[in-house]
């Protein structure tokens, strides 16, 4: 008996980044489906395969990112170096999704900036989300977001006029290498961005967008 051809799975209702119902099936890797948004070009893991909070924490706990680790600080320099010259003296910042070892926040505090910390697992004090900030940093965070559009909207409300949102994540550029890409293999990474994706996010919120270094984007909220 000839087996019927399998059709692509049904897509999610809308892109979690831009909200458009314009998703095509990109590929399946070991039974996990990934979708491509035709509008913002984000690549999305099918929600059926999102990890649970317990699974996420078990993976994060394997990371050994110490605040005084020279190698980790060098890695974070990709964001730190272009960000600091753009900040006013004594600016107040929020390290959003800082993880258990908030090294970037410590680097910025050592430079003279006032820093608040938030992470839903490790620094879960939500009162810091009720303040406004001159800048917000998100290093290796946005690829974990199950609802990035809602998170970006919340961050927009936390930025002062003229404030900066600094994001660092590995941009997805090569579909042919996606299945074996180390970044995809992290089970907590559920959304992957391109430079075009970042430009679409900026347009959605009326921000300006700059890519000063590989895998780093600086969004600026308008003054008014």
N, C-alpha and C positions, 0 to 999 in steps of 0.2 A: 504494500500500500504506500502510495506517495503521500508524504506529509505536506499539509498546506503551508505555504510560505508565511513566516511570521511577519506581521505588520509592526511598524514602530509603535511604542507605547503612547498612550494619550498624554499630551503635554500638560504641564501645570496651567492654571488659569491665566497667569500673567507673569511677566518678568519681575523678580523680587527687587531688582535694582531700579528700573525705570517705570514699572507698572504697566507696560504695554503688553497686549495679548499677541505677541509676535514671536513665538518660540518654535524652532525647528529642532528635531532630534539630531544631535551632533554625532554621538557614538555611545556604545555601551562598553564598559571596561569591567571584566569579571562580574558581569551581571548588574553593574551600576550604570544607570542611564545618565547622560549629560545632555543639556539643552543649550542652544545658542539663540540669543535674542537678536532678531534682525534689526532692531532699532539701535540699541546701545552696545551691542556686540559682547555683552557679558556671557560667560559660560557658567551654567548652573547645574549643580548636582540635583538629581530628582529628589524631591522632598521625602519620598519613601525611604531614602537611604541616609537621611540626616542622623547624626549620632545623638544619643540621649545626653542630658547634662552629666550623668554619671560617667558615660563613655568619654565625653569631652574632658572632664577633670582628670580621668585616668591617663589620658594622653598628655595633657598639660603638665601633670606632675612628673612626667619623664624628662621634661626640659630642665636644664641646669643653667639658667641664666642668672648669674650672680651680679650684683650691682658693681662689684669691683673687678670683674673679669676683663682684662685688657682686650682680649679678642672680641668679646661681646660689645665693648665700648667702641672699638674700631668699626664694627658692623653698624652700630647705631649712628656713627659719624656721618653716614650717608644722608641721614635726615638732620642731625644736629648742625652740621657745617653750613648748609644753605639756609636753615631756619633762623639761627641766632642773629645774623646780621640784619634780618628783617623785623626784629622785635624791638619795641621801645624799652628803654631802661626800666627795670623793676616791673616788667609786665607780669600779669597773673595768668597762669596756665593750668590746664587740666590734662593729665595723662590718662586717656580713656582706654580701658582695656589693658591696664599696665602689667597684669600678670603678677606672679609671686615675687619677682625680682625687678622692681621698677628702676632699672639702670638709667634710662633716658631722663626720667624725672630727677634723679639724683644729679646727673650731669648738668641739667638746666638749673637746678637749685644751687649747685656749686658755682654757676656763672652769675647768680644774683637774681634769678627769677623766682617768684612765689609759685609753688606747685601744689595742686590738689591731685588726689589719686582716686580712680574708680576702676573696679573690676568686679563683675558680678559674682565671681567665685572667691577672689582673694582680698579684695578691698570693696565690700558690698555696701558701703555707706551711701545710700541714694540721696542724702541731703546735699551732697556736693553737686548733684545734677540740677539743683534749683538756683545755682549762681550763674553769673555771666563771666566770660573769660576773654582775655585779649588774644589767647591762642589755645588750641586744643591739639594734642598729638595722638595719633593712632598708629602704632608700629606693629605690624604683623597682627592686625585685628580684623580688618574689613573682610578678609577671606573666610572668616569664621561666622559671619553674620547670617542668620537665617532670614532676617527681614531688613536688609540693608537700607532700603528706601526709607523706612520709618526711622531707622537709626540716624541717617544723615539729616532727616528733618528735625530730629531732636537736637542734634549737634548744632544745627543752624540756629536754633532758638537759644542756645547757650553761648553763642559768640557775640561779643560786642560789635557794634558797627565798625567796619574796617578790620575785624579780627581775622586771624589765620587758622585754618584747619590743615594740619600737616599729616599726610597719610603715606605709609610705606607698605607696599605689598608687591609681590612678584607679578609683573605684567605677563599675561598669557599672549604669546605671539605666534606660536607654531602649532597648528592643529596636527600635523603629521607626527609630532613628538609628544602630544598631549598624554597619550595612554601611558607612556613610560616616564613622564616628567615627575621629578622628585616632589614638586609642590602638590601635584594632584594626588600623590600617594599618601599624603597625610589625611587620615579619615575625617578630621575635623574641618578640613578646607572644603567649603560647599559652594563658593562663588569665586570666580576668577575674572579679573578686569583687564582691559586693554586701555591704551591711552585714549582711544575714542570713547570708551566707557566713562572715563573720568571727565572728559569734555562734556558728555551728555549730562552727567550728574551736576556739573557746574552750571550748565544752561538751565537745568530744572530749578535750581535754587537762586539763580541770578548771581552766582559767584564768578569771579575770574579764576583762571586755572593756569598753573605753570608747572612744568616738569623740569626741575633744576638738576636732577640726577636720575640715573637708572632706577626705576621702581619707586620713585619718590614723586609725590604730587603735592603742591601747595595751593590750596583754595583760599580765596580772600572774599570775605563777606563785604558787600557794598557799605560805604560810609553812611548811606541813608536808607 
